[in-house]
Amino acid sequence: MKRDLPPRVYEKNGSYYHVAALGEKRKWTKLCRIKEGLSSMYLALAKIETDKALDDMMPKVCADWMKEIGSKHGKKSQADHRTHNKAISEAFLEFRARDVTPPVVVEFLEPWDEQPRSYNAYRAALRERMRFAEVKGFRPAGSNPVDSVKTKKVKARTRYITDSELRRIKVAACYGDDGNRTRSGHTICCLIDMAYLTGQRISDLLGLEWTQIRKEGILFEPSKTEDTTAVRILIEWTPKLQAVIERLRHPPPVPGRRGKARKTKPVSMRYVFSTLKGEPYTYDGASTAWTRARERAKVKNAHFHDLRAKALTDIDGVSERGIGQAQTMGGHSTQTQTADYVRHKRAKKTGATR
């Protein structure tokens, strides 16, 4: 006699199975042997349904998004993703994706209400996780609760790092609070010089490989434009740029080591910027070193990304080079992008009317 079984539960080869649809395929999960009885079957089925329900809890949604989507992004982006995921997971610890509403989103964003850039960044991060939840079937399509919450208007960043400030930061990167030389100072100073001389993003600098060091210059393939313009930028050699590469090829002895241990840090066979262990430098490591150096130098409101702005601005300010070369260095598709990027960094000079 055929038993009345719950939906998606079937008998097969003397056992109860739960069958779930995975696209065009079917996943058969064994519940128990038929001879164990219906009570055992229902207990096993309840466990499956409970585990499945946990998939739409917000911390799990964030973790799955990072695994499937975020892990494919650049190093800097992944560092930002981890920060955003932590904040979202903690704020929505007991929320299922379907329970997140616009008022709850507004409450979540309140801590950054006076920080437009951070506000928009966390808003975008939550919106992306909600989009992911829709794709996974945890929310109805087109029900993203973040869409009802407007972004904040962001004032254009006008910070321009002066040559004096940059020198002070580099000195501070080499010497710690105790006045002794830092072990990472050599690499960080090279990274700072390379950022300014090439005008490239930190993610592309940290991912720079020795194979990109060519006879005619350094070849960059910016990751940010990889899926759009796929632009390639060749930064031609100058004496200062060549000097940075030589410093990286031949690092000095590591401070704090004595005798046989006092040796130079290993040079990675692959990456231009590497740690004392010869491993590629991470965004978190470089960002922390920059922040500490900036604080020791007492230089306020200076981001590493401002070095790119300084580079493009300084090129734009040279009459024989101008915005055309700044555009090329920045990898922008139009001069308008470059103009928007650099125009507020430094005041333009002009004479009085009379």
Contacts in CASP RR format, 6 or more apart in sequence:
PFRMAT RR
TARGET T0000
AUTHOR 0000-0000-0000
METHOD contacts of the structure
MODEL  1
MKRDLPPRVYEKNGSYYHVAALGEKRKWTKLCRIKEGLSSMYLALAKIET
DKALDDMMPKVCADWMKEIGSKHGKKSQADHRTHNKAISEAFLEFRARDV
TPPVVVEFLEPWDEQPRSYNAYRAALRERMRFAEVKGFRPAGSNPVDSVK
TKKVKARTRYITDSELRRIKVAACYGDDGNRTRSGHTICCLIDMAYLTGQ
RISDLLGLEWTQIRKEGILFEPSKTEDTTAVRILIEWTPKLQAVIERLRH
PPPVPGRRGKARKTKPVSMRYVFSTLKGEPYTYDGASTAWTRARERAKVK
NAHFHDLRAKALTDIDGVSERGIGQAQTMGGHSTQTQTADYVRHKRAKKT
GATR
3 11 0 8 1.000
3 38 0 8 1.000
5 11 0 8 1.000
5 16 0 8 1.000
6 42 0 8 1.000
6 45 0 8 1.000
8 18 0 8 1.000
8 19 0 8 1.000
8 20 0 8 1.000
9 16 0 8 1.000
9 17 0 8 1.000
9 18 0 8 1.000
9 19 0 8 1.000
9 31 0 8 1.000
9 41 0 8 1.000
9 45 0 8 1.000
10 16 0 8 1.000
10 17 0 8 1.000
10 19 0 8 1.000
11 17 0 8 1.000
11 34 0 8 1.000
12 28 0 8 1.000
14 33 0 8 1.000
14 34 0 8 1.000
14 35 0 8 1.000
15 30 0 8 1.000
15 31 0 8 1.000
15 32 0 8 1.000
15 33 0 8 1.000
15 34 0 8 1.000
16 30 0 8 1.000
16 31 0 8 1.000
16 32 0 8 1.000
16 33 0 8 1.000
16 34 0 8 1.000
16 41 0 8 1.000
16 44 0 8 1.000
17 28 0 8 1.000
17 29 0 8 1.000
17 30 0 8 1.000
17 31 0 8 1.000
18 28 0 8 1.000
18 29 0 8 1.000
18 31 0 8 1.000
18 44 0 8 1.000
18 45 0 8 1.000
18 48 0 8 1.000
19 26 0 8 1.000
19 27 0 8 1.000
19 28 0 8 1.000
19 29 0 8 1.000
20 26 0 8 1.000
20 27 0 8 1.000
20 29 0 8 1.000
21 27 0 8 1.000
29 48 0 8 1.000
31 40 0 8 1.000
31 41 0 8 1.000
31 44 0 8 1.000
31 45 0 8 1.000
31 48 0 8 1.000
32 40 0 8 1.000
32 41 0 8 1.000
32 44 0 8 1.000
53 96 0 8 1.000
54 60 0 8 1.000
55 61 0 8 1.000
55 64 0 8 1.000
55 136 0 8 1.000
55 138 0 8 1.000
56 96 0 8 1.000
56 97 0 8 1.000
56 98 0 8 1.000
56 133 0 8 1.000
56 136 0 8 1.000
56 138 0 8 1.000
57 94 0 8 1.000
57 95 0 8 1.000
57 96 0 8 1.000
57 97 0 8 1.000
58 88 0 8 1.000
58 89 0 8 1.000
58 92 0 8 1.000
58 93 0 8 1.000
58 95 0 8 1.000
58 96 0 8 1.000
58 97 0 8 1.000
58 100 0 8 1.000
58 129 0 8 1.000
59 89 0 8 1.000
59 92 0 8 1.000
59 93 0 8 1.000
61 97 0 8 1.000
61 129 0 8 1.000
61 132 0 8 1.000
61 133 0 8 1.000
61 136 0 8 1.000
61 138 0 8 1.000
62 85 0 8 1.000
62 88 0 8 1.000
62 89 0 8 1.000
62 129 0 8 1.000
63 85 0 8 1.000
63 89 0 8 1.000
64 132 0 8 1.000
64 136 0 8 1.000
65 85 0 8 1.000
65 128 0 8 1.000
65 129 0 8 1.000
65 132 0 8 1.000
66 81 0 8 1.000
66 82 0 8 1.000
66 85 0 8 1.000
68 132 0 8 1.000
69 128 0 8 1.000
69 132 0 8 1.000
70 77 0 8 1.000
70 78 0 8 1.000
70 81 0 8 1.000
71 78 0 8 1.000
73 81 0 8 1.000
74 203 0 8 1.000
74 223 0 8 1.000
75 203 0 8 1.000
75 206 0 8 1.000
75 207 0 8 1.000
75 282 0 8 1.000
75 283 0 8 1.000
76 201 0 8 1.000
76 202 0 8 1.000
76 203 0 8 1.000
76 206 0 8 1.000
76 283 0 8 1.000
77 203 0 8 1.000
78 283 0 8 1.000
79 282 0 8 1.000
79 283 0 8 1.000
79 284 0 8 1.000
79 287 0 8 1.000
80 121 0 8 1.000
80 125 0 8 1.000
81 125 0 8 1.000
84 121 0 8 1.000
84 122 0 8 1.000
84 125 0 8 1.000
84 126 0 8 1.000
85 125 0 8 1.000
87 122 0 8 1.000
88 108 0 8 1.000
88 122 0 8 1.000
88 125 0 8 1.000
88 126 0 8 1.000
88 129 0 8 1.000
91 108 0 8 1.000
92 100 0 8 1.000
92 104 0 8 1.000
92 108 0 8 1.000
95 104 0 8 1.000
96 138 0 8 1.000
97 130 0 8 1.000
97 133 0 8 1.000
97 136 0 8 1.000
97 138 0 8 1.000
97 139 0 8 1.000
98 133 0 8 1.000
98 138 0 8 1.000
98 139 0 8 1.000
100 130 0 8 1.000
100 145 0 8 1.000
101 145 0 8 1.000
102 145 0 8 1.000
102 146 0 8 1.000
102 148 0 8 1.000
102 149 0 8 1.000
104 145 0 8 1.000
105 123 0 8 1.000
105 126 0 8 1.000
105 145 0 8 1.000
105 146 0 8 1.000
105 148 0 8 1.000
105 149 0 8 1.000
106 149 0 8 1.000
108 122 0 8 1.000
108 126 0 8 1.000
109 119 0 8 1.000
109 122 0 8 1.000
109 123 0 8 1.000
109 126 0 8 1.000
109 149 0 8 1.000
112 118 0 8 1.000
112 119 0 8 1.000
112 122 0 8 1.000
113 119 0 8 1.000
116 152 0 8 1.000
116 153 0 8 1.000
116 154 0 8 1.000
116 155 0 8 1.000
117 154 0 8 1.000
119 151 0 8 1.000
119 152 0 8 1.000
120 151 0 8 1.000
120 152 0 8 1.000
120 154 0 8 1.000
123 146 0 8 1.000
123 149 0 8 1.000
123 151 0 8 1.000
126 146 0 8 1.000
127 144 0 8 1.000
127 146 0 8 1.000
127 147 0 8 1.000
130 139 0 8 1.000
130 144 0 8 1.000
130 145 0 8 1.000
130 146 0 8 1.000
131 144 0 8 1.000
133 139 0 8 1.000
134 140 0 8 1.000
134 141 0 8 1.000
134 142 0 8 1.000
134 143 0 8 1.000
134 144 0 8 1.000
156 340 0 8 1.000
156 344 0 8 1.000
157 306 0 8 1.000
157 309 0 8 1.000
157 344 0 8 1.000
158 344 0 8 1.000
158 345 0 8 1.000
159 301 0 8 1.000
159 302 0 8 1.000
159 303 0 8 1.000
159 306 0 8 1.000
159 309 0 8 1.000
159 345 0 8 1.000
160 306 0 8 1.000
160 309 0 8 1.000
160 310 0 8 1.000
160 313 0 8 1.000
160 345 0 8 1.000
160 346 0 8 1.000
161 299 0 8 1.000
161 302 0 8 1.000
161 306 0 8 1.000
161 307 0 8 1.000
161 310 0 8 1.000
165 297 0 8 1.000
165 299 0 8 1.000
165 302 0 8 1.000
166 192 0 8 1.000
166 196 0 8 1.000
166 307 0 8 1.000
166 310 0 8 1.000
168 297 0 8 1.000
168 298 0 8 1.000
168 299 0 8 1.000
169 192 0 8 1.000
169 290 0 8 1.000
169 293 0 8 1.000
169 294 0 8 1.000
169 297 0 8 1.000
169 299 0 8 1.000
169 302 0 8 1.000
170 189 0 8 1.000
170 192 0 8 1.000
170 193 0 8 1.000
170 293 0 8 1.000
171 297 0 8 1.000
172 292 0 8 1.000
172 293 0 8 1.000
172 294 0 8 1.000
172 295 0 8 1.000
172 296 0 8 1.000
172 297 0 8 1.000
173 182 0 8 1.000
173 184 0 8 1.000
173 185 0 8 1.000
173 188 0 8 1.000
173 189 0 8 1.000
173 192 0 8 1.000
173 289 0 8 1.000
173 290 0 8 1.000
173 292 0 8 1.000
173 293 0 8 1.000
174 181 0 8 1.000
174 182 0 8 1.000
174 185 0 8 1.000
174 186 0 8 1.000
174 189 0 8 1.000
175 181 0 8 1.000
175 182 0 8 1.000
175 296 0 8 1.000
176 182 0 8 1.000
176 292 0 8 1.000
176 296 0 8 1.000
177 296 0 8 1.000
180 255 0 8 1.000
180 256 0 8 1.000
181 255 0 8 1.000
181 256 0 8 1.000
182 188 0 8 1.000
182 255 0 8 1.000
183 254 0 8 1.000
183 255 0 8 1.000
183 256 0 8 1.000
183 265 0 8 1.000
183 276 0 8 1.000
184 275 0 8 1.000
184 276 0 8 1.000
184 289 0 8 1.000
185 289 0 8 1.000
186 247 0 8 1.000
186 251 0 8 1.000
186 252 0 8 1.000
186 265 0 8 1.000
187 248 0 8 1.000
187 251 0 8 1.000
187 265 0 8 1.000
187 273 0 8 1.000
187 274 0 8 1.000
187 275 0 8 1.000
187 281 0 8 1.000
188 286 0 8 1.000
188 289 0 8 1.000
188 290 0 8 1.000
188 293 0 8 1.000
190 244 0 8 1.000
190 247 0 8 1.000
190 248 0 8 1.000
190 273 0 8 1.000
191 202 0 8 1.000
191 205 0 8 1.000
191 206 0 8 1.000
191 273 0 8 1.000
191 281 0 8 1.000
191 286 0 8 1.000
192 290 0 8 1.000
192 307 0 8 1.000
193 240 0 8 1.000
193 244 0 8 1.000
194 200 0 8 1.000
194 205 0 8 1.000
194 208 0 8 1.000
194 241 0 8 1.000
194 244 0 8 1.000
195 202 0 8 1.000
195 205 0 8 1.000
195 304 0 8 1.000
195 307 0 8 1.000
195 308 0 8 1.000
195 311 0 8 1.000
196 307 0 8 1.000
196 310 0 8 1.000
196 311 0 8 1.000
197 235 0 8 1.000
197 238 0 8 1.000
197 240 0 8 1.000
197 241 0 8 1.000
197 244 0 8 1.000
197 311 0 8 1.000
198 205 0 8 1.000
198 218 0 8 1.000
198 220 0 8 1.000
198 235 0 8 1.000
198 241 0 8 1.000
198 311 0 8 1.000
198 329 0 8 1.000
199 307 0 8 1.000
199 308 0 8 1.000
199 311 0 8 1.000
199 312 0 8 1.000
199 329 0 8 1.000
199 330 0 8 1.000
200 220 0 8 1.000
200 222 0 8 1.000
200 233 0 8 1.000
200 235 0 8 1.000
200 308 0 8 1.000
200 330 0 8 1.000
201 222 0 8 1.000
201 223 0 8 1.000
201 224 0 8 1.000
201 305 0 8 1.000
201 308 0 8 1.000
202 283 0 8 1.000
202 286 0 8 1.000
202 287 0 8 1.000
202 304 0 8 1.000
202 305 0 8 1.000
203 223 0 8 1.000
203 224 0 8 1.000
203 283 0 8 1.000
204 220 0 8 1.000
204 221 0 8 1.000
204 222 0 8 1.000
204 223 0 8 1.000
205 273 0 8 1.000
206 271 0 8 1.000
206 273 0 8 1.000
206 280 0 8 1.000
206 281 0 8 1.000
206 282 0 8 1.000
206 283 0 8 1.000
206 286 0 8 1.000
207 271 0 8 1.000
207 272 0 8 1.000
207 273 0 8 1.000
207 280 0 8 1.000
208 218 0 8 1.000
208 220 0 8 1.000
208 271 0 8 1.000
208 272 0 8 1.000
208 273 0 8 1.000
209 270 0 8 1.000
209 271 0 8 1.000
209 272 0 8 1.000
210 268 0 8 1.000
210 269 0 8 1.000
210 270 0 8 1.000
210 271 0 8 1.000
210 272 0 8 1.000
212 218 0 8 1.000
212 219 0 8 1.000
212 220 0 8 1.000
212 272 0 8 1.000
213 245 0 8 1.000
213 272 0 8 1.000
214 234 0 8 1.000
216 234 0 8 1.000
216 236 0 8 1.000
216 237 0 8 1.000
217 234 0 8 1.000
217 235 0 8 1.000
217 236 0 8 1.000
217 237 0 8 1.000
217 241 0 8 1.000
218 234 0 8 1.000
218 235 0 8 1.000
218 241 0 8 1.000
218 245 0 8 1.000
219 232 0 8 1.000
219 233 0 8 1.000
219 234 0 8 1.000
220 232 0 8 1.000
220 233 0 8 1.000
220 234 0 8 1.000
220 235 0 8 1.000
221 230 0 8 1.000
221 231 0 8 1.000
221 232 0 8 1.000
221 233 0 8 1.000
222 231 0 8 1.000
222 233 0 8 1.000
222 331 0 8 1.000
225 231 0 8 1.000
225 331 0 8 1.000
229 331 0 8 1.000
229 333 0 8 1.000
231 331 0 8 1.000
231 333 0 8 1.000
233 328 0 8 1.000
233 329 0 8 1.000
233 330 0 8 1.000
233 331 0 8 1.000
235 241 0 8 1.000
235 329 0 8 1.000
245 272 0 8 1.000
248 267 0 8 1.000
248 272 0 8 1.000
248 273 0 8 1.000
249 267 0 8 1.000
250 264 0 8 1.000
251 264 0 8 1.000
251 265 0 8 1.000
251 267 0 8 1.000
252 264 0 8 1.000
253 262 0 8 1.000
253 263 0 8 1.000
253 264 0 8 1.000
254 262 0 8 1.000
254 263 0 8 1.000
254 264 0 8 1.000
254 265 0 8 1.000
254 276 0 8 1.000
256 262 0 8 1.000
257 263 0 8 1.000
265 274 0 8 1.000
265 275 0 8 1.000
265 276 0 8 1.000
265 278 0 8 1.000
266 274 0 8 1.000
266 276 0 8 1.000
266 277 0 8 1.000
266 278 0 8 1.000
267 274 0 8 1.000
267 278 0 8 1.000
268 274 0 8 1.000
268 278 0 8 1.000
268 279 0 8 1.000
268 280 0 8 1.000
270 280 0 8 1.000
271 280 0 8 1.000
271 281 0 8 1.000
273 280 0 8 1.000
273 281 0 8 1.000
273 286 0 8 1.000
274 280 0 8 1.000
274 281 0 8 1.000
275 281 0 8 1.000
286 304 0 8 1.000
287 304 0 8 1.000
290 304 0 8 1.000
294 302 0 8 1.000
308 330 0 8 1.000
309 341 0 8 1.000
309 342 0 8 1.000
309 345 0 8 1.000
310 345 0 8 1.000
311 329 0 8 1.000
312 326 0 8 1.000
312 329 0 8 1.000
312 330 0 8 1.000
312 338 0 8 1.000
312 341 0 8 1.000
312 342 0 8 1.000
313 326 0 8 1.000
313 342 0 8 1.000
313 345 0 8 1.000
313 346 0 8 1.000
315 321 0 8 1.000
315 322 0 8 1.000
315 325 0 8 1.000
315 326 0 8 1.000
315 329 0 8 1.000
316 322 0 8 1.000
316 323 0 8 1.000
316 326 0 8 1.000
316 338 0 8 1.000
316 342 0 8 1.000
323 335 0 8 1.000
323 338 0 8 1.000
323 339 0 8 1.000
323 342 0 8 1.000
324 335 0 8 1.000
324 338 0 8 1.000
326 338 0 8 1.000
326 342 0 8 1.000
327 334 0 8 1.000
327 335 0 8 1.000
327 337 0 8 1.000
327 338 0 8 1.000
330 338 0 8 1.000
330 341 0 8 1.000
332 338 0 8 1.000
332 341 0 8 1.000
END
